[in-house]
Amino acid sequence: MGNQVIKLSTASQEKLKNLYHKYAVTPPPYATFSAKTPGFVVTIYQSGKVMFQGKDAETEAVKWGTPAEKKKASAPNTILPEGFSDWSVIGSDEVGKGDYFGPLVVVSAFVSRNQIALVKELGVKDSKQLSDPEIIRIARDLHATIPYQKATLHNSTYNKMQRTMTQGKITAIAHNAALHALIEKLEQKPDAILIDQFAEKPVYYQHLRSERDVVRDDVYFSTKAEGLHVSVAAASILARAFFLKEMDKLSQQVGVTLPKGAGAKVDQVAAKIIQRHGQDYLQKIAKVHFANTKKAINLNERRL
């Protein structure tokens, strides 16, 4: 069994809690949070240290940071070639993976070396530093400036795929689909491709072993990739904008504002939707394998 320990900021701890809320279990002594997923157990301790245990511990820990016991001696998550930030690169990122309501959206965006300054001038930076209105405004400018391709897995499609696939595999397939479609329509060959890492490279390609037209040439993977090349930041902003648009559509269809994330507010809203439209309706608007579904069912039953 693998065992990885990292140190996370309070903000990153909250992000982790929101992402794995659906797998939450009673934490051990001196811990503030613990979740048990099919591939690993994650525990946040009062000290700020976070422990990942299980067969997928190393793969998951690397998404969040450098192992604490190796921090001084270890190399960066990915060592990119010198001058990489000035290359012509396709960046690829996804949005919606940790949200109960709404689709999974992947965008691959190409920023050539002679467009880097312009894209930065449009306000492109780490999407976590931008408000939703800013993201929508910048995405509108990017739409008219750079080539990109999106792959949107609406909830009905996502839920069908999830019956036989892990979320990691679904995400890998969506990234590859967006990348392949973008490369097909580009007139210029990119110097490289950078994917915001959600799985280690061998795991990513293992997910794609049954897919056709797998993109393999000059592909790099790194966590925090938005800060390594502006193309990834652009892809993230576009993906976020499309996700927000889809959430607005779904909210209008349901007649209630659908909250983001996977917290307690989500459980309450899902319970109301079950009461109004029935449990099967969630297949159209939510990722039903999240623990929120069971929690919402229980909440609804208590109201009867």
Buried (B, 14 or more C-beta within 10 A) or exposed (E): EBEBBBBBEEEBBEBBBBBBBBBBEEBEEEBEBBBBBEBBBBBBBEEBBBBBBBEBBBBBBBBBBBBBEEEEEEEEBBEBEEEBBEBBBBBBBBBBBBBBBBBBBBBBBBBBEEBBEBBBEBBBBEBEEBEEEBBBBBBEBBEEBBBBBBBBBBBEEBBEBBEEBBBBBBBBBBBBBBBBBBBEEBEEEBBBBBBBBBBBEEBBBEBBEEBEEBBEEBBBBBBBBBEBBBBBBBBBBBBBBBBBBBBEBBBEEBEEEBBBBBBEEBBBBBBBBBBEBEBEBBBBBBBBBBBBBEBBBEBBEEEE
